[in-house]
């Protein structure tokens, strides 16, 4: 089935992503997507475990497991995982957020069984021993040094979260604290694996050039015997509303130019208002023709960089506005200019021209998100696990299409107010 929309003067067509989903007896959710146009296949597993699920005294476990579970299994020798994949014409990777962990392989389609076997091995027969823990501990420390400690503005988001969340575990970072990993025992890592890496906390996606009936048999053979785990109960503490401005400062030895941040707590990405805030972000700072860039960087030459983005997650989100001043322009003046643009959205409807431009951008993003098999596999897993609606891969764009200019004004008025935010001055750290 094809749907059509008009984009920048021409008609584009998107093909519906067809899929089949079902559950194994052990609770593993399976999603199959057949596309025989190219001889490639993606096998992937998403686990509903992220940084928010960790013991607050043992942060970094979810990200650590992203590395640890490549160490080896009962039937895959230590250090051989990547060799097996590459020698069979494949590639693989994994990533972690505060909400989930995702592993995937991309193979020539004649190796679909190999991908399924490897992911079943990761789930059923992982070897979690001290040598693997010690090895990956050093890997994670090096990653933290590279991406956080020595990266300009590397602690930017960490400091925003620290002030935005007082109760919910989103107040921590995905990479966690190295002291917590150093203090953890082997038994604690094994317990974490036993709790979260179970079939009833996972979704398996197989997408690409597959024969559905034969893949179903493989899945039953490799994943069917894996025992169900205990049900996972989540009851995270709630946040109180922000009712007055939070003022804070943070220091970074890796920067010379300060930054200023205005951050607002926002709803889950499952909430319709989160979609509206995505459109507000795009309106304010997507591209050089956006309102903030054109005003502060182009015309007034007050800022080197300025932006707005909606960081929305499973339980809460953060709407973040930021600017890096140019020359002698103060952080206060940057915020005043940013606020003026927000107030405009709150006080008057955006133009029909800007509204249509937003619609075109989101239509384009929607088309691109389904342009590769690996992208489709990721979306199918994410929409099922975190949104509870796999078919959003086909109809999420309808939400954006239905958002009105009046709704954009109303949501900006509801969430983007001075008494509901953090103002963070992100400053160069000096010897003083």
C-alpha positions as CSV (number, residue, x, y, z in Angstrom):
1,X,0.0,0.0,0.0
2,X,1.3,3.5,-0.9
3,X,0.4,6.8,0.6
4,X,1.1,10.2,-1.1
5,X,1.9,13.6,0.2
6,X,3.0,16.8,-1.5
7,X,6.5,17.9,-0.6
8,X,8.1,21.1,-2.0
9,X,6.0,21.1,-5.1
10,X,6.1,17.4,-6.0
11,X,4.3,14.3,-4.9
12,X,6.2,11.7,-3.0
13,X,5.1,8.2,-2.2
14,X,6.0,6.1,0.9
15,X,5.4,2.4,1.0
16,X,3.7,0.9,4.0
17,X,6.1,-1.1,6.2
18,X,4.4,-4.5,6.5
19,X,5.3,-6.6,9.5
20,X,4.1,-9.6,11.5
21,X,4.4,-9.8,15.3
22,X,3.8,-12.5,17.8
23,X,5.0,-13.8,21.2
24,X,6.9,-17.0,22.1
25,X,5.7,-18.9,25.1
26,X,8.6,-17.5,27.1
27,X,7.4,-13.9,26.5
28,X,9.9,-12.9,23.8
29,X,8.1,-10.6,21.4
30,X,9.0,-11.2,17.7
31,X,8.5,-8.8,14.8
32,X,9.2,-9.9,11.2
33,X,9.5,-7.6,8.2
34,X,10.1,-9.1,4.7
35,X,11.7,-7.0,2.0
36,X,13.3,-9.0,-0.8
37,X,14.5,-6.1,-2.8
38,X,18.2,-6.6,-1.6
39,X,19.9,-9.7,-0.3
40,X,20.5,-8.3,3.2
41,X,19.0,-9.0,6.6
42,X,19.1,-7.3,10.0
43,X,18.8,-9.3,13.2
44,X,18.3,-7.2,16.3
45,X,17.2,-7.5,19.9
46,X,16.1,-4.6,22.0
47,X,16.0,-5.1,25.8
48,X,13.9,-2.9,28.0
49,X,16.7,-1.9,30.3
50,X,18.6,1.4,30.4
51,X,20.3,3.6,32.8
52,X,17.1,4.4,34.7
53,X,16.8,0.8,35.8
54,X,20.1,0.7,37.7
55,X,20.8,0.7,41.4
56,X,21.6,4.4,42.1
57,X,24.8,3.2,43.8
58,X,25.7,1.1,40.7
59,X,25.2,3.5,37.8
60,X,26.6,2.6,34.4
61,X,25.5,-1.0,34.5
62,X,23.2,-0.9,31.4
63,X,25.9,0.8,29.3
64,X,28.5,-1.6,30.7
65,X,26.5,-4.5,29.5
66,X,26.4,-3.1,26.0
67,X,30.1,-3.9,26.0
68,X,30.2,-6.9,28.3
69,X,27.8,-9.0,26.2
70,X,30.2,-9.0,23.3
71,X,32.8,-10.8,25.4
72,X,31.7,-14.3,24.6
73,X,29.2,-17.1,25.3
74,X,29.2,-20.8,26.1
75,X,29.6,-21.5,22.3
76,X,31.4,-18.3,21.2
77,X,35.0,-18.0,22.4
78,X,36.0,-14.8,24.1
79,X,37.0,-12.2,21.6
80,X,35.6,-14.1,18.7
81,X,32.2,-12.3,18.3
82,X,33.4,-9.6,15.9
83,X,35.6,-12.0,14.0
84,X,32.6,-14.3,13.3
85,X,30.5,-11.4,12.1
86,X,33.1,-9.8,9.8
87,X,34.3,-13.1,8.4
88,X,30.7,-13.8,7.3
89,X,30.3,-10.5,5.5
90,X,28.4,-8.8,8.3
91,X,28.6,-5.8,10.6
92,X,27.2,-5.3,14.1
93,X,26.9,-2.8,16.9
94,X,25.0,-1.9,20.0
95,X,23.9,1.3,21.8
96,X,22.3,2.2,25.2
97,X,20.0,5.0,26.4
98,X,18.4,5.7,29.7
99,X,15.4,3.5,28.6
100,X,16.7,0.6,26.5
101,X,19.7,-1.3,25.1
102,X,19.8,-2.4,21.4
103,X,22.0,-5.0,19.7
104,X,22.0,-5.7,16.0
105,X,23.8,-7.5,13.1
106,X,23.5,-6.8,9.4
107,X,24.3,-9.9,7.3
108,X,24.0,-11.1,3.7
109,X,20.6,-12.8,3.8
110,X,22.0,-16.3,3.5
111,X,23.4,-15.7,7.0
112,X,20.2,-14.9,8.8
113,X,20.5,-18.1,10.8
114,X,23.9,-17.1,12.0
115,X,22.5,-13.8,13.3
116,X,19.7,-15.5,15.1
117,X,22.0,-18.0,16.7
118,X,24.4,-15.3,17.9
119,X,21.6,-13.3,19.5
120,X,20.2,-16.4,21.1
121,X,23.6,-17.1,22.5
122,X,23.9,-13.6,23.9
123,X,20.6,-14.2,25.7
124,X,20.9,-17.8,26.7
125,X,24.6,-18.5,27.3
126,X,26.5,-15.3,28.1
127,X,29.8,-15.8,30.0
128,X,30.1,-13.1,32.7
129,X,33.4,-13.6,34.5
130,X,36.0,-11.4,36.1
131,X,38.3,-11.2,33.2
132,X,35.5,-9.9,31.0
133,X,34.4,-7.4,33.6
134,X,38.0,-6.1,34.1
135,X,38.6,-5.8,30.4
136,X,35.4,-3.9,29.7
137,X,35.9,-1.7,32.7
138,X,39.0,-0.3,31.0
139,X,37.2,0.0,27.7
140,X,34.3,2.0,29.3
141,X,36.8,4.2,31.2
142,X,38.6,5.1,28.0
143,X,35.2,5.8,26.3
144,X,34.3,8.2,29.1
145,X,37.6,10.0,28.9
146,X,37.2,10.4,25.1
147,X,33.5,11.3,24.9
148,X,32.9,13.1,28.2
149,X,35.9,14.1,30.3
150,X,38.0,15.5,27.5
151,X,35.3,16.5,25.1
152,X,34.4,20.2,25.0
153,X,30.9,20.7,26.4
154,X,31.0,16.9,27.3
155,X,29.2,17.4,30.6
156,X,26.6,19.8,29.2
157,X,23.7,17.4,29.4
158,X,24.9,15.8,32.6
159,X,24.6,19.1,34.4
160,X,21.2,19.9,32.9
161,X,19.8,16.5,34.1
162,X,21.3,16.9,37.5
163,X,19.2,20.0,38.2
164,X,16.1,18.9,36.2
165,X,15.5,15.7,38.0
166,X,15.7,15.4,41.8
167,X,13.8,12.1,42.3
168,X,13.6,10.1,39.0
169,X,16.7,8.2,37.9
170,X,17.0,10.4,34.8
171,X,19.1,12.6,37.1
172,X,22.1,10.4,36.3
173,X,24.1,9.8,33.1
174,X,23.9,6.8,30.8
175,X,27.6,6.1,31.1
176,X,27.4,6.3,34.9
177,X,30.1,6.8,37.5
178,X,33.4,4.8,37.2
179,X,33.6,4.5,41.0
180,X,30.4,2.5,41.0
181,X,31.7,0.1,38.3
182,X,35.0,-0.3,40.2
183,X,33.1,-1.1,43.4
184,X,30.8,-3.6,41.8
185,X,31.3,-7.3,42.4
186,X,31.1,-10.0,39.8
187,X,27.9,-11.3,41.5
188,X,26.2,-7.9,41.0
189,X,26.9,-8.0,37.3
190,X,25.5,-11.6,37.1
191,X,22.4,-10.6,39.0
192,X,21.8,-7.6,36.7
193,X,22.0,-9.9,33.7
194,X,19.7,-12.5,35.2
195,X,17.1,-9.8,36.0
196,X,17.0,-7.8,32.8
197,X,18.4,-10.0,30.0
198,X,15.4,-12.3,29.8
199,X,13.1,-13.0,26.8
200,X,10.0,-11.4,28.4
201,X,12.0,-8.1,28.6
202,X,13.0,-8.2,25.0
203,X,11.9,-7.8,21.4
204,X,13.5,-9.6,18.5
205,X,13.3,-8.1,15.0
206,X,14.3,-9.8,11.8
207,X,14.0,-7.5,8.8
208,X,15.0,-7.8,5.2
209,X,15.4,-10.6,2.6
210,X,13.9,-13.5,4.5
211,X,11.6,-16.4,4.1
212,X,9.1,-15.9,6.9
213,X,8.2,-19.6,7.5
214,X,11.8,-20.8,7.7
215,X,12.8,-17.8,9.9
216,X,9.9,-18.6,12.3
217,X,11.3,-22.2,12.7
218,X,14.8,-20.8,13.4
219,X,13.4,-18.5,16.0
220,X,11.5,-21.3,17.7
221,X,14.5,-23.5,17.7
222,X,17.0,-20.9,19.0
223,X,14.9,-18.7,21.3
224,X,12.1,-21.0,22.3
225,X,14.1,-23.1,24.9
226,X,15.3,-19.9,26.7
227,X,13.4,-19.8,30.1
228,X,11.2,-16.9,30.9
229,X,12.5,-14.5,33.6
230,X,10.7,-12.9,36.5
231,X,8.4,-10.1,35.6
232,X,10.0,-6.7,36.0
233,X,8.1,-4.1,38.1
234,X,9.0,-0.5,37.6
235,X,7.8,2.2,40.0
236,X,10.1,5.2,39.6
237,X,9.6,8.2,41.9
238,X,7.8,11.1,40.3
239,X,9.0,14.7,40.0
240,X,7.4,17.7,41.5
241,X,6.6,20.5,39.1
242,X,9.1,23.2,38.7
243,X,7.4,26.4,39.9
244,X,10.3,28.9,40.0
245,X,13.5,29.4,38.0
246,X,16.4,27.2,39.0
247,X,19.7,29.1,38.6
248,X,22.9,27.1,38.4
249,X,26.4,27.1,37.1
250,X,28.7,24.4,35.8
251,X,32.4,24.5,34.8
252,X,34.2,22.7,32.0
253,X,38.1,22.8,31.7
254,X,37.8,21.9,28.0
255,X,36.1,25.1,26.8
256,X,37.0,28.7,26.3
257,X,33.6,30.0,25.2
258,X,30.8,29.9,27.8
259,X,27.3,28.7,27.1
260,X,23.9,29.4,28.6
261,X,21.1,26.9,28.8
262,X,17.4,27.2,29.5
263,X,15.8,23.8,30.1
264,X,12.2,22.9,30.8
265,X,10.8,19.5,32.0
266,X,8.4,18.1,29.4
267,X,6.2,14.9,29.0
268,X,7.1,11.5,27.8
269,X,7.7,11.0,24.1
270,X,4.4,9.0,24.1
271,X,2.5,12.1,24.8
272,X,1.0,14.1,21.9
273,X,2.5,17.3,23.4
274,X,6.0,15.9,23.0
275,X,5.3,15.7,19.2
276,X,4.2,19.3,19.3
277,X,7.4,20.3,21.1
278,X,9.4,18.6,18.4
279,X,7.8,20.9,15.9
280,X,8.6,23.9,18.1
281,X,12.2,22.9,18.1
282,X,12.3,22.6,14.4
283,X,10.7,26.0,14.0
284,X,13.2,27.7,16.3
285,X,16.5,26.1,15.3
286,X,16.4,23.6,12.4
287,X,18.7,24.9,9.8
288,X,20.1,28.3,9.0
289,X,16.7,29.7,8.0
290,X,15.3,28.9,11.5
291,X,14.2,31.8,13.8
292,X,16.9,31.6,16.4
293,X,19.8,31.0,13.9
294,X,18.7,33.8,11.6
295,X,18.2,36.3,14.4
296,X,21.1,35.6,16.8
297,X,23.8,34.3,14.4
298,X,22.9,35.8,11.0
299,X,21.4,39.2,11.7
300,X,22.5,40.4,15.1
301,X,25.7,38.4,15.2
302,X,25.3,37.9,18.9
303,X,25.9,34.1,19.0
304,X,28.3,31.6,17.5
305,X,25.8,28.9,17.9
306,X,22.2,28.7,19.1
307,X,19.7,25.9,19.2
308,X,16.6,24.2,20.6
309,X,15.9,20.5,21.0
310,X,13.3,18.3,22.7
311,X,15.0,15.5,24.5
312,X,12.0,13.3,25.2
313,X,12.3,9.9,26.9
314,X,10.0,7.2,28.1
315,X,9.0,8.8,31.4
316,X,9.9,12.5,31.1
317,X,11.5,14.8,28.6
318,X,13.6,18.0,28.6
319,X,13.2,20.9,26.3
320,X,16.6,22.6,26.0
321,X,17.4,26.0,24.5
322,X,21.1,27.1,24.4
323,X,23.4,29.7,23.0
324,X,27.2,30.4,22.8
325,X,27.8,34.2,22.8
326,X,30.0,35.9,20.2
327,X,32.4,38.6,21.4
328,X,31.3,40.6,24.4
329,X,27.7,39.6,24.3
330,X,26.5,38.4,27.7
331,X,24.7,35.2,28.5
332,X,21.8,37.2,29.9
333,X,21.4,39.0,26.6
334,X,21.4,35.7,24.7
335,X,18.6,34.3,26.9
336,X,16.6,37.5,26.5
337,X,16.8,37.2,22.7
338,X,15.8,33.5,22.8
339,X,13.0,34.3,25.2
340,X,11.7,36.9,22.8
341,X,11.3,34.3,20.1
342,X,9.5,31.9,22.5
343,X,7.1,34.7,23.6
344,X,6.3,35.3,19.9
345,X,5.1,31.7,19.5
346,X,3.1,32.0,22.7
347,X,1.4,35.3,21.7
348,X,0.7,34.7,18.0
349,X,0.2,31.9,15.5
350,X,3.2,31.0,13.4
351,X,2.7,31.9,9.7
352,X,1.0,29.5,7.3
353,X,4.3,29.5,5.3
354,X,6.3,28.5,8.3
355,X,3.7,25.9,9.3
356,X,3.9,24.3,5.8
357,X,7.7,24.3,6.0
358,X,7.5,22.4,9.3
359,X,5.1,19.8,7.7
360,X,7.5,19.3,4.8
361,X,10.4,18.8,7.1
362,X,8.6,16.1,9.2
363,X,7.3,14.4,6.0
364,X,10.9,14.2,4.8
365,X,12.2,12.9,8.1
366,X,9.5,10.2,8.0
367,X,10.5,9.0,4.6
368,X,14.2,8.9,5.5
369,X,13.6,7.0,8.7
370,X,12.2,4.0,6.7
371,X,14.8,4.2,3.9
372,X,17.0,1.3,5.1
373,X,16.4,-2.2,6.4
374,X,18.5,-1.5,9.5
375,X,16.5,1.7,10.2
376,X,13.2,-0.1,9.8
377,X,14.4,-2.8,12.3
378,X,15.3,-0.2,14.8
379,X,12.0,1.6,14.5
380,X,10.0,-1.6,14.8
381,X,11.7,-2.5,18.0
382,X,11.5,1.0,19.5
383,X,7.9,1.6,18.7
384,X,6.9,-1.7,20.1
385,X,9.0,-1.6,23.3
386,X,8.9,2.0,24.3
387,X,5.6,3.3,22.7
388,X,3.5,0.2,22.9
389,X,2.4,0.6,19.3
390,X,4.5,-1.0,16.5
391,X,2.4,0.5,13.7
392,X,3.7,3.9,14.6
393,X,6.3,3.1,12.0
394,X,3.5,3.7,9.4
395,X,1.2,6.2,11.1
396,X,3.3,8.4,13.4
397,X,3.5,11.0,10.6
398,X,-0.3,11.3,10.9
399,X,0.2,12.8,14.4
400,X,2.5,15.5,13.0
401,X,0.0,16.1,10.1
402,X,-2.8,16.7,12.6
403,X,-0.9,19.2,14.8
404,X,-2.3,22.7,14.2
405,X,-0.8,26.2,14.6
406,X,-3.1,26.8,17.5
407,X,-1.8,23.6,19.2
408,X,1.8,24.8,18.7
409,X,0.9,28.1,20.4
410,X,-0.9,26.3,23.3
411,X,1.9,23.8,24.1
412,X,4.6,26.5,24.0
413,X,2.4,28.5,26.4
414,X,2.0,25.5,28.7
415,X,5.6,24.4,29.0
416,X,8.1,27.2,28.0
417,X,7.7,29.7,30.9
418,X,10.5,31.3,32.9
419,X,9.1,30.0,36.3
420,X,9.3,26.4,34.9
421,X,12.9,26.2,33.9
422,X,16.5,25.8,34.7
423,X,19.0,28.6,33.7
424,X,22.4,27.0,33.6
425,X,25.6,29.0,32.9
426,X,28.1,26.6,31.5
427,X,31.4,28.2,32.0
428,X,35.1,27.7,31.3
429,X,36.9,26.3,34.4
430,X,40.0,28.2,35.4
431,X,42.7,27.7,38.0
432,X,40.8,30.1,40.2
